[in-house]
C-alpha cells in the first residue's frame, strides 16, 4: 500500500506548495484513490511533481465537509472526468468556526451528479469501506472547539456527523484513514482497533503545558495501550506532535507534503 501526501500544512522538501489542508493519494487493494482535496486546487500541482496522474484516479473520498479538505473538489472534478466522489450525506450542511465564519464546502457543487452520498456504512469495493460511526458510543468526550453546524435553520455545536473514515483491509492488515478525527482519535481507535491509523488528531489547539499537557499525556498513554502504528499530520499541530513523539517514539510518525509512505 502506498500513500502520497499531495497537500498538508508543511512540506517534506522544497518545491511543494503548502496550505492548511489535507489531500492524500492512495494505492490500495489494486485501486487508485484520492482522499480529501485540500483547501484549493494546489494539491493538483503537487501531484504532478510527485508523478501522480489524478485523471486516472478511480474514485475520491471526502472525510468531512470542511473547506480545508474539500476546497479543491471542484478542481478535481474538472480534471478527472470519470471518478465518483463519496462523501457523507451531511457534508453540505452549513459548517462554521468559532468566529462564525463559513468553513463548509462550495454549495454549488452539491448537485454534481458524480457525488455519491453515504450513510453510516458504505462498501466501495473488496477491501475498502467507509464508516461514519454516528451510531456508536462515544466513550471519550468530543469537543466541538467552537465549530458549528446548521441544518433546518438552526445553528448548534457541531457533532461531526459529516465525518467518515476509510477502512482498508489488505494483506491481513487493517489500515484506517481519517481526516481530522473530530470525533476524538481515542474513540476512533476503540471503534476500529486498526493496525495502522493515518490522519490528523485535531490536537493543534491543545497547549503542551498545564492542563493541555495532561490531556496529551493521557492521550499518548491510551494510544500506546494498542499495537496500532500512527501516521499523523495536518491538524495534530507541530508542537503537539513533537511532544507526543517523545512519549510514543516509533509508534508515532509524521506525514508532510511531498512525502511517500509505503505501509
C-alpha positions as CSV (number, residue, x, y, z in Angstrom):
1,X,0.0,0.0,0.0
2,X,1.3,3.5,-0.9
3,X,0.2,6.9,0.4
4,X,1.5,10.1,-1.3
5,X,0.8,13.3,0.6
6,X,-0.4,15.8,-2.0
7,X,-1.3,18.5,0.4
8,X,-0.5,19.2,4.1
9,X,0.4,22.2,6.3
10,X,4.1,21.6,5.9
11,X,6.4,20.4,3.1
12,X,8.7,17.4,3.3
13,X,11.1,19.0,0.8
14,X,11.4,22.2,-1.2
15,X,9.3,22.9,-4.2
16,X,5.9,21.8,-2.9
17,X,3.0,24.2,-2.2
18,X,1.5,24.0,1.3
19,X,-1.7,25.2,2.9
20,X,-3.8,24.4,6.0
21,X,-5.4,21.4,4.4
22,X,-5.1,17.7,3.6
23,X,-5.0,15.6,0.4
24,X,-3.7,12.0,0.1
25,X,-3.3,9.8,-3.0
26,X,-3.6,6.2,-2.0
27,X,-2.9,2.9,-3.9
28,X,-4.5,0.0,-2.1
29,X,-6.5,-3.1,-3.0
30,X,-5.5,-2.6,-6.6
31,X,-7.3,0.8,-6.7
32,X,-6.2,4.4,-7.1
33,X,-7.9,6.7,-4.6
34,X,-7.9,10.4,-3.7
35,X,-8.7,11.0,-0.1
36,X,-9.6,14.7,0.5
37,X,-8.8,17.6,-1.8
38,X,-7.1,20.3,0.3
39,X,-8.2,23.9,0.6
40,X,-7.7,24.8,-3.0
41,X,-6.5,23.2,-6.3
42,X,-2.9,23.5,-5.2
43,X,-2.7,19.7,-4.5
44,X,-3.0,19.1,-8.3
45,X,0.3,20.9,-8.9
46,X,1.9,18.9,-6.1
47,X,0.5,15.7,-7.6
48,X,2.3,16.5,-10.9
49,X,5.6,16.9,-9.1
50,X,5.1,13.5,-7.4
51,X,4.2,11.7,-10.6
52,X,0.6,11.2,-9.7
53,X,-1.9,11.2,-12.5
54,X,-5.1,12.5,-10.9
55,X,-7.0,11.9,-14.1
56,X,-6.5,8.2,-13.6
57,X,-7.9,8.2,-10.0
58,X,-10.8,5.7,-9.9
59,X,-12.7,7.4,-7.0
60,X,-12.4,10.0,-4.4
61,X,-13.4,10.2,-0.7
62,X,-14.1,13.3,1.4
63,X,-13.5,12.8,5.1
64,X,-15.8,15.6,6.1
65,X,-17.5,18.8,5.0
66,X,-14.8,21.4,5.8
67,X,-13.2,23.7,3.3
68,X,-9.6,22.6,4.1
69,X,-10.5,19.0,3.0
70,X,-12.9,19.7,0.2
71,X,-12.0,23.1,-1.2
72,X,-10.2,21.6,-4.2
73,X,-13.2,19.3,-5.0
74,X,-14.3,21.4,-8.0
75,X,-10.8,21.5,-9.4
76,X,-10.6,17.7,-9.1
77,X,-13.9,17.2,-10.8
78,X,-12.8,19.4,-13.7
79,X,-9.6,17.4,-14.1
80,X,-10.9,13.9,-13.6
81,X,-14.0,13.3,-15.8
82,X,-14.9,9.8,-14.5
83,X,-14.3,9.4,-10.8
84,X,-17.2,9.4,-8.3
85,X,-16.7,11.2,-5.0
86,X,-18.0,9.6,-1.9
87,X,-19.0,11.9,1.0
88,X,-21.4,11.9,3.9
89,X,-25.0,12.9,3.3
90,X,-24.4,15.6,5.9
91,X,-21.3,17.1,4.2
92,X,-23.1,20.0,2.6
93,X,-24.8,21.2,5.8
94,X,-23.5,24.7,6.7
95,X,-20.4,24.5,8.9
96,X,-18.9,27.4,10.8
97,X,-15.9,28.2,13.0
98,X,-15.9,29.8,16.5
99,X,-15.8,33.2,14.9
100,X,-19.0,32.5,12.9
101,X,-17.1,32.2,9.5
102,X,-18.5,29.7,7.0
103,X,-15.9,26.8,6.6
104,X,-18.0,24.4,4.6
105,X,-18.0,23.1,1.1
106,X,-19.0,25.1,-2.0
107,X,-22.8,24.8,-2.1
108,X,-23.0,24.9,-5.9
109,X,-21.3,21.5,-6.0
110,X,-23.9,19.7,-4.0
111,X,-25.9,18.7,-7.1
112,X,-22.9,17.4,-9.0
113,X,-24.0,14.0,-10.4
114,X,-20.8,12.3,-9.5
115,X,-21.2,12.9,-5.8
116,X,-22.3,9.8,-4.0
117,X,-23.8,10.5,-0.6
118,X,-23.1,7.9,2.1
119,X,-24.8,6.8,5.2
120,X,-23.3,5.1,8.3
121,X,-21.6,2.4,6.3
122,X,-20.7,2.1,2.6
123,X,-18.8,-0.7,0.8
124,X,-16.7,0.8,-2.0
125,X,-15.2,-2.4,-3.3
126,X,-13.4,-5.5,-2.0
127,X,-11.3,-4.4,1.0
128,X,-12.4,-0.7,1.0
129,X,-15.3,0.5,3.2
130,X,-16.5,3.8,4.6
131,X,-17.9,4.3,8.2
132,X,-19.3,7.4,9.9
133,X,-19.8,5.7,13.3
134,X,-22.6,8.1,14.2
135,X,-24.5,5.4,15.9
136,X,-21.5,4.1,18.0
137,X,-20.9,5.0,21.6
138,X,-18.6,7.9,22.2
139,X,-16.5,6.7,25.1
140,X,-14.3,9.7,25.1
141,X,-15.6,13.3,25.0
142,X,-16.0,15.1,21.7
143,X,-15.1,18.8,21.9
144,X,-16.7,20.9,19.2
145,X,-14.0,23.5,19.8
146,X,-16.4,26.3,18.8
147,X,-17.2,24.7,15.5
148,X,-20.9,24.7,14.4
149,X,-23.3,23.0,12.1
150,X,-26.5,24.4,10.7
151,X,-29.5,22.5,9.4
152,X,-33.2,23.4,9.2
153,X,-32.4,27.0,10.1
154,X,-30.8,26.1,13.4
155,X,-27.2,26.6,14.3
156,X,-25.7,24.4,17.1
157,X,-22.3,22.9,18.2
158,X,-21.0,20.5,15.6
159,X,-21.4,16.8,16.5
160,X,-19.4,15.9,13.3
161,X,-22.0,13.6,11.8
162,X,-20.5,14.6,8.4
163,X,-17.2,12.9,9.3
164,X,-16.4,9.5,7.8
165,X,-13.4,7.1,7.8
166,X,-11.9,4.9,5.1
167,X,-11.1,1.3,6.3
168,X,-8.6,-0.6,4.2
169,X,-8.3,-4.4,4.6
170,X,-5.3,-5.6,2.7
171,X,-2.9,-8.5,3.1
172,X,-4.3,-9.3,6.6
173,X,-3.9,-5.7,7.9
174,X,-6.5,-3.1,8.8
175,X,-5.4,0.4,7.9
176,X,-7.7,3.3,8.8
177,X,-7.6,6.7,7.0
178,X,-9.1,9.6,8.9
179,X,-9.1,13.3,8.1
180,X,-9.2,15.2,11.4
181,X,-10.6,12.8,14.0
182,X,-13.1,15.4,15.1
183,X,-15.0,12.6,17.0
184,X,-11.8,12.1,19.1
185,X,-9.0,9.9,17.9
186,X,-9.3,7.8,21.0
187,X,-12.9,6.9,20.1
188,X,-11.8,6.1,16.6
189,X,-9.1,3.9,17.9
190,X,-11.5,2.0,20.1
191,X,-14.1,1.6,17.3
192,X,-11.7,0.1,14.8
193,X,-8.5,-1.0,16.6
194,X,-6.6,-0.8,13.3
195,X,-3.0,-2.0,12.7
196,X,-2.3,1.5,11.2
197,X,-4.1,4.8,11.7
198,X,-3.4,7.6,9.3
199,X,-4.7,11.2,9.8
200,X,-4.8,14.3,12.0
201,X,-5.6,14.2,15.7
202,X,-7.0,17.7,16.0
203,X,-4.7,18.5,18.9
204,X,-3.4,21.8,17.4
205,X,-5.2,24.0,19.9
206,X,-4.1,21.9,23.0
207,X,-1.3,23.5,25.0
208,X,1.7,21.4,25.7
209,X,1.9,22.8,29.2
210,X,-0.6,22.8,32.2
211,X,-3.9,21.2,31.6
212,X,-3.1,20.7,27.9
213,X,-0.1,18.6,28.8
214,X,-2.2,16.4,31.0
215,X,-4.6,15.8,28.1
216,X,-1.8,14.9,25.7
217,X,-0.2,12.6,28.3
218,X,-3.5,10.8,28.8
219,X,-4.0,10.5,25.0
220,X,-0.5,9.1,24.5
221,X,-0.9,6.6,27.2
222,X,-4.2,5.4,25.8
223,X,-2.8,5.1,22.2
224,X,0.2,3.2,23.5
225,X,-2.0,0.5,25.0
226,X,-2.7,-0.6,21.5
227,X,-0.4,-2.1,18.9
228,X,-1.5,0.5,16.3
229,X,1.1,2.4,14.5
230,X,0.1,6.1,13.9
231,X,1.0,8.4,11.0
232,X,-0.3,11.8,11.8
233,X,-0.4,15.2,10.0
234,X,-2.4,18.4,9.4
235,X,-4.4,19.3,12.5
236,X,-2.3,17.5,15.1
237,X,-0.1,20.5,15.4
238,X,3.7,20.6,15.1
239,X,4.4,21.3,18.8
240,X,1.9,18.7,19.8
241,X,3.4,16.1,17.5
242,X,6.9,16.7,18.9
243,X,5.6,16.3,22.4
244,X,3.8,13.1,21.7
245,X,6.7,11.7,19.7
246,X,8.9,11.9,22.7
247,X,6.5,9.7,24.6
248,X,5.3,7.4,21.8
249,X,8.6,7.1,19.9
250,X,8.5,4.8,17.0
251,X,4.8,4.2,17.4
252,X,4.1,7.7,16.0
253,X,5.3,9.2,12.7
254,X,4.5,12.4,10.8
255,X,3.5,12.9,7.2
256,X,4.1,16.1,5.3
257,X,3.5,17.4,1.7
258,X,5.6,15.7,-0.9
259,X,6.2,12.6,1.2
260,X,5.6,9.0,0.1
261,X,4.8,6.3,2.7
262,X,4.8,2.6,1.9
263,X,2.8,0.8,4.5
